[in-house]
């Protein structure tokens, strides 16, 4: 069956829909922390559908809620009120920080981020968006231009008013400085960017608390305080992209940005919000939301099935204290990854937060010992697949391994994954 499906994929799907591994993996079943392929081989999933499967594959509680909703009301447009949509909007207002209060629902992170940019421009009357290098925001024309990865930008820049500041990439500091003796130069440089590339008034600063596709680059604890003081002085709002960091992923809190104590004006969610259902949200303060005076609609936004699935997912995260589990197991995972770093010189950096951890692989024999080594990542990838472990990759240079298991992961499964990683690195030497 897998050969037939592979042939159909090549013939009928756009070639940009690429797959992992030398021999593509055909998955047919999932349960909890595990996936099964067409040959009956079981894999421990430490990527979670790109940080999407928050509460485990085919979670019974979420599945039951979705089945019940499918049997009652599958779809109505937002021209009518439906209960799951209203309740989800109320729930998001409760779990997000500060004065974030009003939601607009759509189907993907791309749509959520596009909506956020539109709202920011309408609310401020300004056009310029300051984004970060190494950011990933989506695949629409606007969000692709905000994305700062050549790999994910198949066409030249076509949207004006988007500026890219240096990101807080401490391992590869653009200014050659070392944290904490750097005075947050990357954040302070945003002021010169605004002064030299805009008219001095911006619509928004848009950033992920932890850059996802960028390779889980974690901003220092002072970063957002410094950069947002600058941004707000020049009239800008803060758009916080929680598509990957949200829903308890970073541990302890529901939203990643809460670890920095910063207050967004607009926040976006997708991926883990509904455990794999097409569900996204843009939530904003009343002042921002109410600035949209026209009409708008997302055909599938607020769909009763997707919103019911999101409600069930959030409830499960809260009831089972999965943000706390992400913190505990994330620390266990991090400790194990640090141990691997001492064992394998090709691991240049270990970083992340909660159940969002990364290994940056380098060539230790290179001039500075930091030359990106994407080929090593591919070797480790093939070995982990052979051993029954699924992981992710990313980073501008393709040299970062990303580890993002569902939030239900246990200590035993963390230890199993670490043991398999150890074997994979040994085999890839």
Secondary structure, DSSP 8 states (H G I E B T S, - for coil): -HHHHHHHHHHHS-TTS--SSSS---EEEEEBTEEEETTS-EEEESSHHHHT-SS-BT-HHHHHHHHHHHTT-----TTS--HHHHHHHHHHHHHSSTTEEEEEEESSHHHHHHHHHHHHHHHHS---EEEETT----SSHHHHHH---GGG--S----SSEEEE----GGG-TTS--TTTTTTHHHHHHHHHHHHHSSS--SEEEEESEETTTT-EE--TTHHHHHHHHHHHTT-EEEEE-TTTTTTTTSSSSSGGGGTT---SEEEE-GGGGTTSS-EEEEEEHHHHTT--S----TTTT-HHHHHHHHHHHHHHHHTTHHHHHHHHHHHHHHHHHHHHHH-TTEEEEEEETTEEEEEEEETTSSSS-EE-HHHHHHHHHHHHHHTEE-EEESTTS-EEEE---TT--HHHHHHHHHHHHHHHHHH-
